[in-house]
Amino acid sequence: MEKPLSVPTPQTSIYLMKKIKSHFQHLAFVIACATSTLSCYGQEDMTKPVITTEIKKDSDGKDVTYMYLDGIKVHETDPAKQAFPAIVTPGDTNKCAAPPSDAIVLFDGSEKALNENWTDNKGVPSVWKVVDGALECVKKAGYIQTKQKFGSCQVHLEWASPAKVQGDDQGRGNSGVFLMSYYEVQILDNYENTTYADGQAGALYGRKKPLVNVCRKPGEWQSYDIIFHRPLFDTAGKITRRATFTVLHNGVLIQDHTILSGGTGWNGPHAASEYQAHPEKLPFTMQDHGNPVRFRNIWLRELND
Ligand code: MG
């Protein structure tokens, strides 16, 4: 005998509706969790840091732009408002180790490497000079840059500020390494030399101070190991993913997967520059800031974005 079709009673309909609602609530919860995980690990919050800007008159009546990143003034000099990084004495890491086998060697101490791999920022041979196997900045020679262009990469380099101390603050042993010619990891002789925290050695200039100050004495060799992921822009030139930096100074972590909030170019005494769209690969550059800073053992490994 054929089983009669059951007709849902009002009670069973309510039960079914409750069941369906419960399933949808569970699904919504799972989606919310997944989205939240993505926002933590897959996407960055492009609204951070909170940047505020005001214009003030200086003593000559000129307008000066003041920018604040999460409430801290760019190039803040008051340690009560932007603490100086703690001083750490590095271990014995200042030996010139051989590059890994897959590295692109940019400078190995030779004139040949200088001539083959580098130009000035106009594309003609640089007048930076090789002294005792080191590449030395020559005042007013301008920046030096690689002929080859790079995007995301791992960089190793060693640098030494002049043994004879001259100047102070930002005028003492100042240079810098620029990833993609735009993003500066500051080089500065910060051994017993005070300057604003976001401009000291290992700072992403004007944007992020280093976690600690690991500077060796003037004239001693120091190392930077940098892991850099380039920024991404959409077709309209809008930033869609900011650059990240992990940096070790003399083997000590000073930038811990730092998201670079904007550009590092000089933009006045208390302002920072913003991102500007640029090609996927650009030269690796070092700064002439007028001080004879030396470099050696520069190599690079290209990374996936
Ligand atoms: Mg500099």
py3Dmol code that shows the C-alpha trace and the ligand (Angstrom):
import py3Dmol

protein = """\
ATOM      1  CA  MET A   1       0.000   0.000   0.000  1.00  0.00           C
ATOM      2  CA  GLU A   2       1.313   3.391  -0.937  1.00  0.00           C
ATOM      3  CA  LYS A   3       2.393   5.564   1.968  1.00  0.00           C
ATOM      4  CA  PRO A   4       0.344   8.776   2.108  1.00  0.00           C
ATOM      5  CA  LEU A   5       2.237  12.041   1.709  1.00  0.00           C
ATOM      6  CA  SER A   6       2.627  13.775   5.010  1.00  0.00           C
ATOM      7  CA  VAL A   7       1.231  17.263   5.163  1.00  0.00           C
ATOM      8  CA  PRO A   8       3.337  19.619   7.333  1.00  0.00           C
ATOM      9  CA  THR A   9       1.532  20.862  10.361  1.00  0.00           C
ATOM     10  CA  PRO A  10       2.044  24.495  11.563  1.00  0.00           C
ATOM     11  CA  GLN A  11       4.345  23.118  14.319  1.00  0.00           C
ATOM     12  CA  THR A  12       6.639  21.250  11.851  1.00  0.00           C
ATOM     13  CA  SER A  13       6.806  24.359   9.603  1.00  0.00           C
ATOM     14  CA  ILE A  14       7.990  26.497  12.532  1.00  0.00           C
ATOM     15  CA  TYR A  15      10.554  23.828  13.449  1.00  0.00           C
ATOM     16  CA  LEU A  16      11.874  23.721   9.854  1.00  0.00           C
ATOM     17  CA  MET A  17      12.093  27.530   9.645  1.00  0.00           C
ATOM     18  CA  LYS A  18      14.014  27.641  12.932  1.00  0.00           C
ATOM     19  CA  LYS A  19      16.383  24.953  11.603  1.00  0.00           C
ATOM     20  CA  ILE A  20      17.001  26.882   8.352  1.00  0.00           C
ATOM     21  CA  LYS A  21      17.561  30.132  10.299  1.00  0.00           C
ATOM     22  CA  SER A  22      20.032  28.380  12.562  1.00  0.00           C
ATOM     23  CA  HIS A  23      21.967  27.056   9.519  1.00  0.00           C
ATOM     24  CA  PHE A  24      22.108  30.534   7.997  1.00  0.00           C
ATOM     25  CA  GLN A  25      23.302  32.045  11.281  1.00  0.00           C
ATOM     26  CA  HIS A  26      26.052  29.431  11.439  1.00  0.00           C
ATOM     27  CA  LEU A  27      27.038  30.151   7.812  1.00  0.00           C
ATOM     28  CA  ALA A  28      27.110  33.896   8.507  1.00  0.00           C
ATOM     29  CA  PHE A  29      29.357  33.272  11.514  1.00  0.00           C
ATOM     30  CA  VAL A  30      31.794  31.191   9.403  1.00  0.00           C
ATOM     31  CA  ILE A  31      31.887  33.886   6.687  1.00  0.00           C
ATOM     32  CA  ALA A  32      32.485  36.583   9.314  1.00  0.00           C
ATOM     33  CA  CYS A  33      35.384  34.589  10.799  1.00  0.00           C
ATOM     34  CA  ALA A  34      36.912  33.995   7.363  1.00  0.00           C
ATOM     35  CA  THR A  35      36.617  37.681   6.466  1.00  0.00           C
ATOM     36  CA  SER A  36      38.150  38.704   9.765  1.00  0.00           C
ATOM     37  CA  THR A  37      41.060  36.275   9.218  1.00  0.00           C
ATOM     38  CA  LEU A  38      41.583  37.700   5.711  1.00  0.00           C
ATOM     39  CA  SER A  39      41.674  41.236   7.049  1.00  0.00           C
ATOM     40  CA  CYS A  40      44.346  40.168   9.547  1.00  0.00           C
ATOM     41  CA  TYR A  41      46.535  38.131   7.238  1.00  0.00           C
ATOM     42  CA  GLY A  42      45.525  38.762   3.644  1.00  0.00           C
ATOM     43  CA  GLN A  43      44.735  42.441   3.485  1.00  0.00           C
ATOM     44  CA  GLU A  44      46.062  45.416   5.339  1.00  0.00           C
ATOM     45  CA  ASP A  45      43.979  48.216   6.757  1.00  0.00           C
ATOM     46  CA  MET A  46      44.701  51.029   4.309  1.00  0.00           C
ATOM     47  CA  THR A  47      43.216  53.597   6.696  1.00  0.00           C
ATOM     48  CA  LYS A  48      46.088  53.145   9.165  1.00  0.00           C
ATOM     49  CA  PRO A  49      47.967  55.073  10.363  1.00  0.00           C
ATOM     50  CA  VAL A  50      45.645  57.988  10.974  1.00  0.00           C
ATOM     51  CA  ILE A  51      47.358  60.977   9.370  1.00  0.00           C
ATOM     52  CA  THR A  52      46.483  64.525  10.353  1.00  0.00           C
ATOM     53  CA  THR A  53      47.971  67.655   8.855  1.00  0.00           C
ATOM     54  CA  GLU A  54      48.096  71.268   9.936  1.00  0.00           C
ATOM     55  CA  ILE A  55      49.817  74.353   8.582  1.00  0.00           C
ATOM     56  CA  LYS A  56      51.652  76.665  10.972  1.00  0.00           C
ATOM     57  CA  LYS A  57      53.671  79.824  10.392  1.00  0.00           C
ATOM     58  CA  ASP A  58      57.393  79.635  11.170  1.00  0.00           C
ATOM     59  CA  SER A  59      59.344  82.536  12.703  1.00  0.00           C
ATOM     60  CA  ASP A  60      59.716  84.096   9.232  1.00  0.00           C
ATOM     61  CA  GLY A  61      55.992  83.919   8.608  1.00  0.00           C
ATOM     62  CA  LYS A  62      56.321  81.061   6.099  1.00  0.00           C
ATOM     63  CA  ASP A  63      53.818  78.220   6.053  1.00  0.00           C
ATOM     64  CA  VAL A  64      55.184  74.936   7.405  1.00  0.00           C
ATOM     65  CA  THR A  65      53.263  71.689   7.043  1.00  0.00           C
ATOM     66  CA  TYR A  66      53.051  69.544  10.171  1.00  0.00           C
ATOM     67  CA  MET A  67      51.983  65.946   9.701  1.00  0.00           C
ATOM     68  CA  TYR A  68      51.119  63.562  12.519  1.00  0.00           C
ATOM     69  CA  LEU A  69      51.116  59.784  12.059  1.00  0.00           C
ATOM     70  CA  ASP A  70      48.881  58.215  14.721  1.00  0.00           C
ATOM     71  CA  GLY A  71      49.329  61.404  16.740  1.00  0.00           C
ATOM     72  CA  ILE A  72      53.128  61.540  16.543  1.00  0.00           C
ATOM     73  CA  LYS A  73      54.667  64.469  14.681  1.00  0.00           C
ATOM     74  CA  VAL A  74      56.921  63.582  11.731  1.00  0.00           C
ATOM     75  CA  HIS A  75      60.553  64.166  12.827  1.00  0.00           C
ATOM     76  CA  GLU A  76      59.470  64.607  16.445  1.00  0.00           C
ATOM     77  CA  THR A  77      62.534  65.565  18.500  1.00  0.00           C
ATOM     78  CA  ASP A  78      60.981  65.381  21.969  1.00  0.00           C
ATOM     79  CA  PRO A  79      61.683  61.918  23.439  1.00  0.00           C
ATOM     80  CA  ALA A  80      58.713  62.361  25.777  1.00  0.00           C
ATOM     81  CA  LYS A  81      56.481  62.258  22.671  1.00  0.00           C
ATOM     82  CA  GLN A  82      58.527  59.875  20.459  1.00  0.00           C
ATOM     83  CA  ALA A  83      60.908  57.786  22.575  1.00  0.00           C
ATOM     84  CA  PHE A  84      64.404  57.186  21.244  1.00  0.00           C
ATOM     85  CA  PRO A  85      65.056  53.522  20.420  1.00  0.00           C
ATOM     86  CA  ALA A  86      66.960  51.708  23.163  1.00  0.00           C
ATOM     87  CA  ILE A  87      70.675  51.231  22.552  1.00  0.00           C
ATOM     88  CA  VAL A  88      71.814  47.657  21.895  1.00  0.00           C
ATOM     89  CA  THR A  89      75.465  46.642  21.545  1.00  0.00           C
ATOM     90  CA  PRO A  90      75.687  44.236  18.592  1.00  0.00           C
ATOM     91  CA  GLY A  91      77.520  40.936  18.708  1.00  0.00           C
ATOM     92  CA  ASP A  92      80.653  40.200  16.725  1.00  0.00           C
ATOM     93  CA  THR A  93      78.991  40.195  13.307  1.00  0.00           C
ATOM     94  CA  ASN A  94      81.149  42.698  11.417  1.00  0.00           C
ATOM     95  CA  LYS A  95      82.985  40.182   9.239  1.00  0.00           C
ATOM     96  CA  CYS A  96      82.730  40.389   5.470  1.00  0.00           C
ATOM     97  CA  ALA A  97      81.081  37.055   4.634  1.00  0.00           C
ATOM     98  CA  ALA A  98      80.822  35.678   1.095  1.00  0.00           C
ATOM     99  CA  PRO A  99      77.474  36.157  -0.690  1.00  0.00           C
ATOM    100  CA  PRO A 100      75.178  33.150  -1.169  1.00  0.00           C
ATOM    101  CA  SER A 101      75.540  31.288  -4.472  1.00  0.00           C
ATOM    102  CA  ASP A 102      72.354  32.670  -6.060  1.00  0.00           C
ATOM    103  CA  ALA A 103      72.960  36.321  -5.170  1.00  0.00           C
ATOM    104  CA  ILE A 104      73.358  39.115  -7.701  1.00  0.00           C
ATOM    105  CA  VAL A 105      76.632  40.678  -6.555  1.00  0.00           C
ATOM    106  CA  LEU A 106      76.419  44.445  -6.983  1.00  0.00           C
ATOM    107  CA  PHE A 107      79.720  45.423  -5.394  1.00  0.00           C
ATOM    108  CA  ASP A 108      82.588  43.121  -4.470  1.00  0.00           C
ATOM    109  CA  GLY A 109      85.244  45.738  -3.744  1.00  0.00           C
ATOM    110  CA  SER A 110      86.485  46.128  -7.323  1.00  0.00           C
ATOM    111  CA  GLU A 111      86.544  49.022  -9.812  1.00  0.00           C
ATOM    112  CA  LYS A 112      85.152  46.527 -12.320  1.00  0.00           C
ATOM    113  CA  ALA A 113      82.004  46.013 -10.227  1.00  0.00           C
ATOM    114  CA  LEU A 114      81.566  49.783  -9.867  1.00  0.00           C
ATOM    115  CA  ASN A 115      81.841  50.322 -13.611  1.00  0.00           C
ATOM    116  CA  GLU A 116      79.741  47.325 -14.627  1.00  0.00           C
ATOM    117  CA  ASN A 117      76.894  47.679 -12.160  1.00  0.00           C
ATOM    118  CA  TRP A 118      76.499  51.344 -11.191  1.00  0.00           C
ATOM    119  CA  THR A 119      75.888  54.800 -12.655  1.00  0.00           C
ATOM    120  CA  ASP A 120      74.994  58.157 -11.204  1.00  0.00           C
ATOM    121  CA  ASN A 121      71.318  59.116 -11.186  1.00  0.00           C
ATOM    122  CA  LYS A 122      71.595  60.579 -14.689  1.00  0.00           C
ATOM    123  CA  GLY A 123      72.806  57.292 -16.121  1.00  0.00           C
ATOM    124  CA  VAL A 124      76.452  58.291 -16.627  1.00  0.00           C
ATOM    125  CA  PRO A 125      79.456  56.777 -14.800  1.00  0.00           C
ATOM    126  CA  SER A 126      79.498  57.778 -11.164  1.00  0.00           C
ATOM    127  CA  VAL A 127      82.430  59.585  -9.571  1.00  0.00           C
ATOM    128  CA  TRP A 128      81.976  57.750  -6.294  1.00  0.00           C
ATOM    129  CA  LYS A 129      85.357  56.110  -5.695  1.00  0.00           C
ATOM    130  CA  VAL A 130      86.765  52.754  -4.665  1.00  0.00           C
ATOM    131  CA  VAL A 131      89.024  53.138  -1.614  1.00  0.00           C
ATOM    132  CA  ASP A 132      90.644  50.076  -0.019  1.00  0.00           C
ATOM    133  CA  GLY A 133      87.977  47.798  -1.488  1.00  0.00           C
ATOM    134  CA  ALA A 134      85.104  50.005  -0.353  1.00  0.00           C
ATOM    135  CA  LEU A 135      82.785  52.209  -2.389  1.00  0.00           C
ATOM    136  CA  GLU A 136      82.976  55.718  -0.958  1.00  0.00           C
ATOM    137  CA  CYS A 137      80.474  58.512  -1.442  1.00  0.00           C
ATOM    138  CA  VAL A 138      81.927  61.668  -2.954  1.00  0.00           C
ATOM    139  CA  LYS A 139      80.315  64.919  -1.855  1.00  0.00           C
ATOM    140  CA  LYS A 140      78.166  66.540  -4.553  1.00  0.00           C
ATOM    141  CA  ALA A 141      78.602  63.511  -6.844  1.00  0.00           C
ATOM    142  CA  GLY A 142      74.911  62.779  -6.450  1.00  0.00           C
ATOM    143  CA  TYR A 143      73.208  59.496  -5.741  1.00  0.00           C
ATOM    144  CA  ILE A 144      74.598  56.263  -7.156  1.00  0.00           C
ATOM    145  CA  GLN A 145      72.262  53.626  -8.610  1.00  0.00           C
ATOM    146  CA  THR A 146      72.365  50.157 -10.101  1.00  0.00           C
ATOM    147  CA  LYS A 147      72.059  49.706 -13.842  1.00  0.00           C
ATOM    148  CA  GLN A 148      69.809  46.727 -13.223  1.00  0.00           C
ATOM    149  CA  LYS A 149      66.291  47.327 -11.925  1.00  0.00           C
ATOM    150  CA  PHE A 150      64.655  45.435  -9.083  1.00  0.00           C
ATOM    151  CA  GLY A 151      61.327  45.092  -7.296  1.00  0.00           C
ATOM    152  CA  SER A 152      60.824  42.902  -4.225  1.00  0.00           C
ATOM    153  CA  CYS A 153      64.181  41.657  -2.985  1.00  0.00           C
ATOM    154  CA  GLN A 154      66.528  40.684  -0.200  1.00  0.00           C
ATOM    155  CA  VAL A 155      69.554  42.971   0.110  1.00  0.00           C
ATOM    156  CA  HIS A 156      72.743  42.644   2.109  1.00  0.00           C
ATOM    157  CA  LEU A 157      75.220  45.489   2.382  1.00  0.00           C
ATOM    158  CA  GLU A 158      77.850  46.732   4.759  1.00  0.00           C
ATOM    159  CA  TRP A 159      78.572  50.367   5.528  1.00  0.00           C
ATOM    160  CA  ALA A 160      80.886  52.454   7.654  1.00  0.00           C
ATOM    161  CA  SER A 161      80.471  56.068   8.672  1.00  0.00           C
ATOM    162  CA  PRO A 162      83.674  58.169   8.637  1.00  0.00           C
ATOM    163  CA  ALA A 163      86.126  57.317  11.438  1.00  0.00           C
ATOM    164  CA  LYS A 164      86.804  61.023  11.880  1.00  0.00           C
ATOM    165  CA  VAL A 165      83.633  62.463  13.354  1.00  0.00           C
ATOM    166  CA  GLN A 166      82.434  65.662  11.738  1.00  0.00           C
ATOM    167  CA  GLY A 167      79.083  67.328  12.207  1.00  0.00           C
ATOM    168  CA  ASP A 168      76.217  66.167  14.343  1.00  0.00           C
ATOM    169  CA  ASP A 169      72.553  65.238  14.160  1.00  0.00           C
ATOM    170  CA  GLN A 170      71.586  64.557  10.512  1.00  0.00           C
ATOM    171  CA  GLY A 171      74.911  65.985   9.316  1.00  0.00           C
ATOM    172  CA  ARG A 172      77.037  63.152  10.737  1.00  0.00           C
ATOM    173  CA  GLY A 173      77.710  60.091   8.583  1.00  0.00           C
ATOM    174  CA  ASN A 174      74.462  60.462   6.651  1.00  0.00           C
ATOM    175  CA  SER A 175      73.684  58.338   3.597  1.00  0.00           C
ATOM    176  CA  GLY A 176      70.885  55.912   2.885  1.00  0.00           C
ATOM    177  CA  VAL A 177      69.832  52.964   0.813  1.00  0.00           C
ATOM    178  CA  PHE A 178      66.797  53.431  -1.373  1.00  0.00           C
ATOM    179  CA  LEU A 179      64.778  50.409  -2.444  1.00  0.00           C
ATOM    180  CA  MET A 180      63.365  51.051  -5.909  1.00  0.00           C
ATOM    181  CA  SER A 181      65.005  54.519  -5.719  1.00  0.00           C
ATOM    182  CA  TYR A 182      62.076  55.671  -3.539  1.00  0.00           C
ATOM    183  CA  TYR A 183      62.090  54.055  -0.111  1.00  0.00           C
ATOM    184  CA  GLU A 184      64.947  54.976   2.194  1.00  0.00           C
ATOM    185  CA  VAL A 185      66.412  52.910   4.977  1.00  0.00           C
ATOM    186  CA  GLN A 186      68.404  55.615   6.712  1.00  0.00           C
ATOM    187  CA  ILE A 187      72.146  55.358   7.178  1.00  0.00           C
ATOM    188  CA  LEU A 188      73.477  57.661   9.869  1.00  0.00           C
ATOM    189  CA  ASP A 189      76.248  57.658  12.432  1.00  0.00           C
ATOM    190  CA  ASN A 190      73.998  57.355  15.472  1.00  0.00           C
ATOM    191  CA  TYR A 191      76.745  56.284  17.861  1.00  0.00           C
ATOM    192  CA  GLU A 192      76.286  58.786  20.685  1.00  0.00           C
ATOM    193  CA  ASN A 193      74.677  61.150  18.201  1.00  0.00           C
ATOM    194  CA  THR A 194      71.122  62.261  18.869  1.00  0.00           C
ATOM    195  CA  THR A 195      68.596  63.002  16.182  1.00  0.00           C
ATOM    196  CA  TYR A 196      64.857  62.560  15.717  1.00  0.00           C
ATOM    197  CA  ALA A 197      63.918  58.913  16.087  1.00  0.00           C
ATOM    198  CA  ASP A 198      62.263  58.540  12.686  1.00  0.00           C
ATOM    199  CA  GLY A 199      65.478  59.758  11.014  1.00  0.00           C
ATOM    200  CA  GLN A 200      68.089  57.666  12.764  1.00  0.00           C
ATOM    201  CA  ALA A 201      70.031  54.698  11.420  1.00  0.00           C
ATOM    202  CA  GLY A 202      67.626  51.991  10.308  1.00  0.00           C
ATOM    203  CA  ALA A 203      64.586  54.280  10.231  1.00  0.00           C
ATOM    204  CA  LEU A 204      62.271  54.171   7.252  1.00  0.00           C
ATOM    205  CA  TYR A 205      62.934  57.851   6.886  1.00  0.00           C
ATOM    206  CA  GLY A 206      60.227  60.047   8.369  1.00  0.00           C
ATOM    207  CA  ARG A 207      57.864  57.083   8.649  1.00  0.00           C
ATOM    208  CA  LYS A 208      59.068  54.504  11.152  1.00  0.00           C
ATOM    209  CA  LYS A 209      61.823  54.560  13.717  1.00  0.00           C
ATOM    210  CA  PRO A 210      63.948  51.423  14.232  1.00  0.00           C
ATOM    211  CA  LEU A 211      63.060  49.145  17.132  1.00  0.00           C
ATOM    212  CA  VAL A 212      66.508  49.642  18.686  1.00  0.00           C
ATOM    213  CA  ASN A 213      69.742  51.527  18.009  1.00  0.00           C
ATOM    214  CA  VAL A 214      72.482  49.003  17.118  1.00  0.00           C
ATOM    215  CA  CYS A 215      75.088  51.447  15.763  1.00  0.00           C
ATOM    216  CA  ARG A 216      78.743  50.605  15.992  1.00  0.00           C
ATOM    217  CA  LYS A 217      81.411  53.250  16.563  1.00  0.00           C
ATOM    218  CA  PRO A 218      82.343  55.610  13.702  1.00  0.00           C
ATOM    219  CA  GLY A 219      84.621  53.916  11.167  1.00  0.00           C
ATOM    220  CA  GLU A 220      83.557  50.360  12.095  1.00  0.00           C
ATOM    221  CA  TRP A 221      81.836  48.145   9.540  1.00  0.00           C
ATOM    222  CA  GLN A 222      78.127  47.542  10.046  1.00  0.00           C
ATOM    223  CA  SER A 223      75.632  45.444   8.136  1.00  0.00           C
ATOM    224  CA  TYR A 224      72.081  45.814   6.921  1.00  0.00           C
ATOM    225  CA  ASP A 225      70.011  42.840   5.816  1.00  0.00           C
ATOM    226  CA  ILE A 226      66.784  44.010   4.247  1.00  0.00           C
ATOM    227  CA  ILE A 227      63.766  42.032   3.075  1.00  0.00           C
ATOM    228  CA  PHE A 228      61.624  44.302   0.966  1.00  0.00           C
ATOM    229  CA  HIS A 229      58.290  43.712  -0.725  1.00  0.00           C
ATOM    230  CA  ARG A 230      57.371  46.379  -3.188  1.00  0.00           C
ATOM    231  CA  PRO A 231      54.144  48.388  -3.110  1.00  0.00           C
ATOM    232  CA  LEU A 232      51.385  47.646  -5.609  1.00  0.00           C
ATOM    233  CA  PHE A 233      49.308  50.228  -7.457  1.00  0.00           C
ATOM    234  CA  ASP A 234      46.120  49.910  -9.480  1.00  0.00           C
ATOM    235  CA  THR A 235      45.840  51.113 -13.080  1.00  0.00           C
ATOM    236  CA  ALA A 236      44.729  54.540 -11.844  1.00  0.00           C
ATOM    237  CA  GLY A 237      47.926  54.829  -9.819  1.00  0.00           C
ATOM    238  CA  LYS A 238      46.234  54.345  -6.445  1.00  0.00           C
ATOM    239  CA  ILE A 239      48.157  52.385  -3.824  1.00  0.00           C
ATOM    240  CA  THR A 240      46.550  48.981  -3.199  1.00  0.00           C
ATOM    241  CA  ARG A 241      49.261  47.312  -1.121  1.00  0.00           C
ATOM    242  CA  ARG A 242      51.951  49.178   0.724  1.00  0.00           C
ATOM    243  CA  ALA A 243      55.617  48.186   0.839  1.00  0.00           C
ATOM    244  CA  THR A 244      56.933  46.094   3.724  1.00  0.00           C
ATOM    245  CA  PHE A 245      60.371  46.074   5.297  1.00  0.00           C
ATOM    246  CA  THR A 246      62.113  43.624   7.551  1.00  0.00           C
ATOM    247  CA  VAL A 247      65.566  44.911   8.476  1.00  0.00           C
ATOM    248  CA  LEU A 248      68.416  43.548  10.573  1.00  0.00           C
ATOM    249  CA  HIS A 249      71.169  45.935  11.640  1.00  0.00           C
ATOM    250  CA  ASN A 250      74.354  44.167  12.694  1.00  0.00           C
ATOM    251  CA  GLY A 251      72.263  41.004  13.000  1.00  0.00           C
ATOM    252  CA  VAL A 252      69.609  42.585  15.253  1.00  0.00           C
ATOM    253  CA  LEU A 253      65.997  43.049  14.132  1.00  0.00           C
ATOM    254  CA  ILE A 254      65.138  46.741  13.787  1.00  0.00           C
ATOM    255  CA  GLN A 255      62.145  46.656  11.401  1.00  0.00           C
ATOM    256  CA  ASP A 256      59.771  43.737  11.947  1.00  0.00           C
ATOM    257  CA  HIS A 257      57.732  43.333   8.771  1.00  0.00           C
ATOM    258  CA  THR A 258      56.951  47.037   8.962  1.00  0.00           C
ATOM    259  CA  ILE A 259      54.242  48.253   6.610  1.00  0.00           C
ATOM    260  CA  LEU A 260      55.576  51.477   5.132  1.00  0.00           C
ATOM    261  CA  SER A 261      52.706  53.907   5.564  1.00  0.00           C
ATOM    262  CA  GLY A 262      53.799  56.267   2.751  1.00  0.00           C
ATOM    263  CA  GLY A 263      56.811  57.700   0.957  1.00  0.00           C
ATOM    264  CA  THR A 264      60.116  58.471   2.671  1.00  0.00           C
ATOM    265  CA  GLY A 265      61.145  61.498   0.608  1.00  0.00           C
ATOM    266  CA  TRP A 266      62.003  64.755   2.352  1.00  0.00           C
ATOM    267  CA  ASN A 267      58.915  66.921   2.501  1.00  0.00           C
ATOM    268  CA  GLY A 268      59.841  69.669   4.925  1.00  0.00           C
ATOM    269  CA  PRO A 269      60.871  69.681   8.592  1.00  0.00           C
ATOM    270  CA  HIS A 270      57.713  68.005   9.885  1.00  0.00           C
ATOM    271  CA  ALA A 271      55.992  66.398   6.924  1.00  0.00           C
ATOM    272  CA  ALA A 272      56.337  63.140   5.044  1.00  0.00           C
ATOM    273  CA  SER A 273      55.704  62.449   1.381  1.00  0.00           C
ATOM    274  CA  GLU A 274      53.007  60.162   0.039  1.00  0.00           C
ATOM    275  CA  TYR A 275      53.221  57.162  -2.282  1.00  0.00           C
ATOM    276  CA  GLN A 276      53.494  57.900  -5.971  1.00  0.00           C
ATOM    277  CA  ALA A 277      52.817  55.219  -8.562  1.00  0.00           C
ATOM    278  CA  HIS A 278      55.943  53.893 -10.257  1.00  0.00           C
ATOM    279  CA  PRO A 279      57.117  50.961 -12.412  1.00  0.00           C
ATOM    280  CA  GLU A 280      57.382  47.399 -11.088  1.00  0.00           C
ATOM    281  CA  LYS A 281      61.181  47.520 -11.130  1.00  0.00           C
ATOM    282  CA  LEU A 282      63.569  50.403 -10.492  1.00  0.00           C
ATOM    283  CA  PRO A 283      67.258  50.823  -9.617  1.00  0.00           C
ATOM    284  CA  PHE A 284      68.624  50.237  -6.130  1.00  0.00           C
ATOM    285  CA  THR A 285      70.120  53.540  -5.004  1.00  0.00           C
ATOM    286  CA  MET A 286      72.474  54.943  -2.364  1.00  0.00           C
ATOM    287  CA  GLN A 287      72.444  58.515  -1.140  1.00  0.00           C
ATOM    288  CA  ASP A 288      74.998  61.287  -1.372  1.00  0.00           C
ATOM    289  CA  HIS A 289      74.242  63.385   1.699  1.00  0.00           C
ATOM    290  CA  GLY A 290      77.661  65.039   1.627  1.00  0.00           C
ATOM    291  CA  ASN A 291      79.426  62.615   3.999  1.00  0.00           C
ATOM    292  CA  PRO A 292      82.104  60.095   2.856  1.00  0.00           C
ATOM    293  CA  VAL A 293      80.206  56.993   3.977  1.00  0.00           C
ATOM    294  CA  ARG A 294      81.717  53.730   2.675  1.00  0.00           C
ATOM    295  CA  PHE A 295      80.004  50.584   1.409  1.00  0.00           C
ATOM    296  CA  ARG A 296      81.165  47.039   0.735  1.00  0.00           C
ATOM    297  CA  ASN A 297      79.837  43.540   0.056  1.00  0.00           C
ATOM    298  CA  ILE A 298      76.566  44.574  -1.594  1.00  0.00           C
ATOM    299  CA  TRP A 299      74.434  41.745  -2.931  1.00  0.00           C
ATOM    300  CA  LEU A 300      70.794  41.170  -3.700  1.00  0.00           C
ATOM    301  CA  ARG A 301      68.371  38.301  -4.284  1.00  0.00           C
ATOM    302  CA  GLU A 302      65.153  38.945  -6.162  1.00  0.00           C
ATOM    303  CA  LEU A 303      61.948  37.824  -4.436  1.00  0.00           C
ATOM    304  CA  ASN A 304      58.426  37.093  -5.585  1.00  0.00           C
ATOM    305  CA  ASP A 305      55.962  39.834  -4.723  1.00  0.00           C
TER     306      ASP A 305
END
"""
ligand_1 = """\
1
MG
Mg 69.899 59.645 4.498
"""
view = py3Dmol.view(width=600, height=400)
view.addModel(protein, "pdb")
view.setStyle({"model": 0}, {"cartoon": {"style": "trace"}})
view.addModel(ligand_1, "xyz")
view.setStyle({"model": 1}, {"stick": {}})
view.zoomTo()
view.show()
